[in-house]
Each structure stands twice: as C-alpha cells, then as structure tokens.
Amino acid sequence: MNQSAAYRQFCQENRMPVFAQYWYLDAACDGGQWDAAVVERGGRIEAVLPYFIKQKGGFRYITMPPFVKMMGPYLADPAVSLTEQHRLLEALIAQLPAVAAFKQCFHYSATNWLPFYWAGYRQTTRYSYQLSLEAGADAVLQGINRNMRRNLQKAQSILTISNELPLEDFYRINAMSFERQGLRLPYTLPQLLRHDEALSQHQCRRIFAAFDQQGRLHAVAYLIWDAHSAWYHLSGDDPALRQSGAGILLIWEAIRYAAEQLGLPVFDFEGSMMRNIEAIRRQFGATQHPYSAVWKYHSTLYQMIDRLRDREGMW
C-alpha cells in the first residue's frame, strides 16, 4: 500500500477533521499535490502527517493548500505516552521529502511539537475561537454581547436569509471584503467551484445569504462541518451595505443551524488573529483556542524571498 492509500484508509478508520479528509485534500490541493507520511506497525496505521507540495520559481516547498485551515500530524491513539508520541512524530518527520521549506498550521489536537523542535523546526502560537453548542442555541444567544444582540435584532427586521445562491455571487461578495481590507482573495472562482462540488457531494456544507427588500445581497457565509465541529469557513459582505448588520445575522443563522439541525457540540470561527475580527468573535461569547504554526527553512535563499513576499500570510 502506498502512502496516500494508507492515509485514505486512516481517514476511514478514524474520526478526522473535515480539512484532513482525503477527498477534501483531493479537491483543495490545486496548484500542487498532496501526500502523507505514514507510520505503520503490525499492519496498523499509528500516525499520519498529510502535506501539500507546491513548486514555484525553482523551489519545492510544503505549505497550506487553499481552504485548508489546519493540517499537521494525527495519531490513531492520542492518549499514548509522551515517549510513544515522540517515536511516532520523529518517524513522521523522517519521511518528509526534501524541500526548500515546510510551513503548516497544526490541528488543535497536535499539542506536542517537541520532536519538531528537536529537528530544527520553529513554532508560533495562533488562535481561533469556538462556541460550545452543547446547551443549545438559546444559551449561546444569552452569552452574546448586549449591543451585538441589538444589532442582530435590527438585521432580523430588515433582512431575509436564503440558502440558495450562485457561487459566482458568493465569490463576488467575498472578494469585496478582501478588497476593502487591501487583501488579495486567496482562491479563484474555479477553485471555489471545485471545493464546493466536493463538499456538496459529501453533504457537509451550507450557504447563507442575506438580502434586503430591494433584493440587494448584503452578505454571504459558507458553513462546513465534520462529525465534531461546524466551521464558519468563508464569509463576506458588501462594503456599501455593512451597516445593516447582515454579517452578524449570518453568523447567528450558522450557529443556529449547527446547533439545531446538525446537533454538533462545537462551532468554530476558523480564527481570526485580526484585531477587528477577533473582537466580534469575543462579543459572540466565543472562547480562545490555541494551535501551532510550525515551520522550517532548508533554503536560505527561499527564506529571504519568502519573508519579503510573505505570500502565505501565515507568519
């Protein structure tokens, strides 16, 4: 069995985050290819580390694919001893291909990056925000900041929600949000179409769109989920219509859907480290959850170029 086939088997035998599913990577890894380091013993797959390789300007490097929030190592039994964790992680690291650089954001479950440190890798802590849905949507509503609740009520009185929207319109509104902040949208429309097709086939996505009485599209949101969490994956609003509170309304509608229709215990905002966005997450009552960004440069030239461009926007 080759490495990618073994990884697919691991996904089928273990409860993996949606970002780590092999079919998700198949769709997301446009412009490069994904593979995996795999540790097996006695016919049992004990640990995996998926990675995405790109090649540009004569450099091969491991980085994060579009639409993938977290990668990193996954253990079949996360409760094994530290000694065993070290053995497994060192075996995964030893299988990584020769590249100019390695840059990944690890899943929350990957709390032990010490073997990477011993191997010359570096780390910084990043944060996402989560809501517990175990007490239901009404409990979440009570935990929302009072001013935010007022804005939510205002938006509910003037806007209607639809779950049907052409992806071209979603892309247009999402691009507006990035342009307003002086940022480049990190994916193309063809990439979004491919991404959406995979998620639709596996029945783990829902689109939310807010319209006013004149039929104007104020804001959009894209929710995805796995067996444990709903992820507020993509979102955006029309800069000319931001005062309506549509963005807040869509967050609330996504939370309600995750709690009442999906019955999931966790709603994850997928970030953010940006000050203005982080404040909104807190006002919704979300709690901070750390995860690791881990990297290593094997090429000094690539390191210099990469730092000048900061093309991934990760560090």
C-alpha positions in Angstrom: 0.0 0.0 0.0 1.4 3.4 -0.9 1.4 6.4 1.4 -1.7 8.2 0.0 -3.7 4.9 0.0 -2.6 4.3 3.6 -3.7 7.8 4.5 -7.1 7.3 2.9 -7.5 4.1 5.0 -6.6 6.0 8.1 -9.3 8.6 7.4 -11.8 5.9 7.0 -10.9 4.3 10.3 -10.6 7.4 12.4 -12.7 10.5 13.1 -10.8 13.2 11.3 -11.5 16.9 10.9 -13.1 17.8 7.6 -9.8 19.6 6.5 -7.9 16.4 6.8 -10.3 14.1 4.9 -8.6 12.7 1.7 -11.5 13.8 -0.5 -11.2 17.3 0.9 -7.5 17.4 0.1 -8.1 16.0 -3.4 -10.3 19.0 -4.1 -8.4 21.7 -2.3 -4.8 20.9 -3.4 -5.0 22.8 -6.7 -1.7 24.1 -8.0 0.3 21.3 -6.3 -0.1 17.8 -4.9 -0.7 16.3 -1.5 0.9 13.2 0.0 1.3 11.9 3.5 3.9 10.5 5.9 2.6 7.3 7.4 3.8 5.2 10.4 2.6 1.6 10.5 3.4 -1.2 12.9 2.0 -4.7 12.8 -0.4 -3.9 10.0 -1.9 -1.0 11.9 -1.5 2.7 10.9 -0.4 4.5 14.1 0.2 8.1 12.8 -0.1 10.2 9.7 1.1 13.6 8.5 -0.5 14.9 5.3 1.3 17.6 3.4 0.9 19.8 0.3 3.8 20.4 -2.0 4.0 23.3 -4.4 6.7 24.2 -6.9 7.3 27.8 -8.0 10.4 29.7 -9.2 12.6 26.6 -9.0 11.6 25.9 -5.3 9.6 22.9 -4.0 8.1 23.7 -0.6 5.4 22.4 1.7 2.7 24.8 2.6 -1.0 25.1 3.4 -3.4 24.5 0.5 -6.4 26.8 -0.3 -9.4 26.3 2.0 -7.4 24.2 4.5 -7.2 25.7 7.9 -5.2 23.0 9.7 -3.0 20.0 8.8 -0.2 18.6 10.9 0.2 15.1 12.5 -2.6 12.9 13.6 -2.2 9.9 15.9 -4.5 6.9 15.9 -4.4 7.0 19.7 -3.7 10.5 21.0 -3.6 9.1 24.6 -0.3 7.2 24.1 2.6 8.1 26.3 4.9 11.0 25.5 7.7 8.5 24.8 5.5 6.9 22.2 4.4 10.3 20.8 8.0 11.2 20.3 8.7 8.0 18.5 5.8 8.4 16.1 6.4 12.1 15.4 10.1 11.5 14.8 9.2 8.7 12.3 6.8 11.1 10.5 9.4 13.9 10.3 12.0 11.5 8.9 9.6 10.7 6.0 9.1 14.3 4.9 10.6 15.0 1.4 13.5 17.3 0.6 12.0 20.7 0.2 13.1 24.4 0.4 10.7 25.0 3.3 8.0 23.4 5.5 5.1 25.6 6.8 2.0 24.2 8.3 -0.7 25.1 10.8 -1.3 22.1 13.1 -4.8 21.0 14.3 -5.7 21.7 17.9 -5.1 18.0 18.8 -1.4 18.3 17.9 -0.2 19.8 21.2 3.2 18.1 21.2 5.5 19.7 18.7 8.7 19.0 20.7 10.1 16.4 18.2 9.8 19.1 15.5 11.8 21.5 17.7 14.5 18.9 18.2 14.6 18.6 14.4 15.2 22.3 13.9 11.6 23.4 13.3 10.2 26.6 14.8 6.7 27.4 16.1 4.4 30.2 16.9 1.0 30.1 18.6 -2.1 31.2 16.8 -5.7 31.4 18.0 -9.1 30.5 16.8 -12.4 31.0 18.6 -15.1 28.4 19.5 -18.5 28.3 20.9 -19.9 25.3 22.8 -23.3 24.3 21.4 -24.0 21.6 24.0 -26.5 23.8 25.9 -28.3 24.8 22.7 -28.6 28.0 20.6 -30.6 29.8 23.2 -27.8 29.5 25.6 -25.4 30.9 23.0 -27.8 33.8 22.4 -27.7 34.7 26.1 -23.9 34.8 26.0 -23.8 37.3 23.1 -22.8 40.9 24.0 -25.9 43.1 24.5 -25.0 45.6 21.8 -24.4 42.7 19.4 -27.9 41.3 20.2 -29.4 44.7 19.4 -27.7 44.8 16.1 -28.8 41.2 15.4 -32.5 42.2 16.1 -32.2 45.2 13.8 -30.8 42.9 11.0 -33.5 40.4 11.5 -36.2 43.1 11.0 -34.9 44.3 7.6 -33.2 41.2 6.0 -34.2 37.8 4.8 -32.0 34.7 4.7 -31.6 32.4 1.7 -29.6 29.2 1.4 -29.6 29.3 -2.4 -27.0 31.4 -4.1 -24.9 31.1 -7.3 -21.3 30.6 -6.3 -20.4 33.4 -8.7 -22.4 35.8 -6.5 -20.8 34.4 -3.4 -17.3 34.8 -4.8 -18.1 38.4 -5.8 -19.2 39.4 -2.3 -16.3 37.6 -0.7 -13.8 39.3 -2.9 -15.3 42.7 -1.9 -14.5 42.1 1.7 -10.8 41.3 0.9 -10.6 44.3 -1.4 -11.9 46.6 1.4 -9.0 45.4 3.6 -6.4 45.8 0.8 -6.0 42.0 0.6 -6.0 39.6 -2.3 -8.6 36.9 -2.3 -6.6 33.7 -1.7 -8.5 31.5 -4.1 -10.0 31.7 -7.6 -13.6 31.1 -8.7 -12.7 27.7 -10.4 -11.0 26.6 -7.1 -14.2 27.6 -5.2 -16.4 25.7 -7.6 -14.2 22.6 -7.2 -14.2 22.9 -3.5 -17.9 23.3 -3.3 -18.6 20.3 -5.5 -16.6 18.1 -3.1 -18.3 19.4 0.0 -21.8 19.1 -1.7 -21.1 15.5 -2.7 -20.3 14.7 0.9 -23.3 16.7 2.2 -21.3 18.9 4.6 -21.8 22.5 3.5 -24.5 25.1 3.6 -24.5 28.6 2.1 -26.2 31.6 3.9 -27.0 34.8 2.1 -28.7 38.0 3.4 -31.0 40.0 1.1 -33.0 43.2 1.7 -36.4 44.0 0.4 -35.0 45.5 -2.7 -33.2 42.3 -3.5 -29.7 43.6 -2.7 -27.2 41.0 -1.5 -25.7 42.3 1.7 -23.6 39.4 3.0 -22.7 35.8 2.5 -21.4 32.9 4.6 -20.3 29.3 4.0 -20.5 26.7 6.7 -18.8 23.3 6.6 -18.8 20.6 9.2 -17.4 17.2 10.3 -18.5 14.8 13.0 -17.4 17.1 15.8 -17.5 20.7 14.7 -19.2 23.2 12.4 -16.7 25.6 10.8 -17.5 29.2 9.8 -15.5 28.7 6.7 -15.9 31.7 4.3 -17.8 34.9 4.6 -18.0 38.4 3.2 -20.2 41.5 2.9 -20.8 44.3 0.5 -18.8 47.3 1.9 -21.6 49.7 0.9 -24.2 47.8 2.9 -22.2 46.9 6.1 -24.3 49.0 8.4 -27.3 46.6 8.1 -25.7 44.0 10.4 -26.0 41.3 7.8 -22.7 39.8 8.7 -23.8 39.4 12.4 -27.1 37.9 11.3 -25.4 35.3 9.1 -23.1 34.2 12.0 -26.2 33.7 14.2 -28.0 31.8 11.5 -25.0 29.5 11.0 -24.8 28.9 14.8 -28.5 28.0 14.9 -28.2 25.6 12.0 -25.1 23.9 13.6 -26.9 23.6 17.0 -30.5 22.8 15.9 -30.2 21.0 12.6 -26.7 19.4 12.8 -26.7 18.7 16.5 -23.0 19.4 16.8 -21.2 20.3 20.0 -18.8 22.9 18.7 -19.0 25.9 16.4 -15.5 27.0 15.2 -15.0 30.5 13.8 -11.7 29.4 12.0 -9.9 32.4 13.5 -9.1 35.2 13.5 -5.9 36.8 14.5 -7.0 40.2 13.0 -7.9 42.6 15.9 -11.2 43.8 14.5 -12.5 40.3 13.6 -11.2 38.8 16.9 -13.4 41.4 18.8 -16.5 40.2 17.1 -15.7 36.6 18.0 -15.4 37.6 21.6 -18.7 39.5 21.5 -20.4 36.4 20.4 -19.1 34.7 23.6 -16.6 32.5 21.9 -13.5 31.2 23.8 -9.9 31.3 22.6 -8.3 28.1 21.4 -4.6 27.9 20.6 -3.0 26.0 17.8 0.6 25.8 16.4 2.1 27.2 13.2 5.3 25.2 12.6 7.9 25.9 10.0 11.5 25.2 8.9 13.5 26.7 6.1 16.0 24.4 4.3 17.0 27.0 1.8 18.4 30.4 2.9 17.6 31.9 -0.5 14.0 30.8 -0.3 13.7 32.1 3.3 14.8 35.5 2.2 12.4 35.6 -0.8 9.5 34.2 1.3 9.9 36.7 4.1 9.9 39.6 1.6 6.7 38.4 0.0 5.0 36.8 3.0 3.0 35.1 0.3 1.1 32.7 2.6 0.1 35.4 5.2 0.8 32.9 7.9 3.8 34.4 9.8 
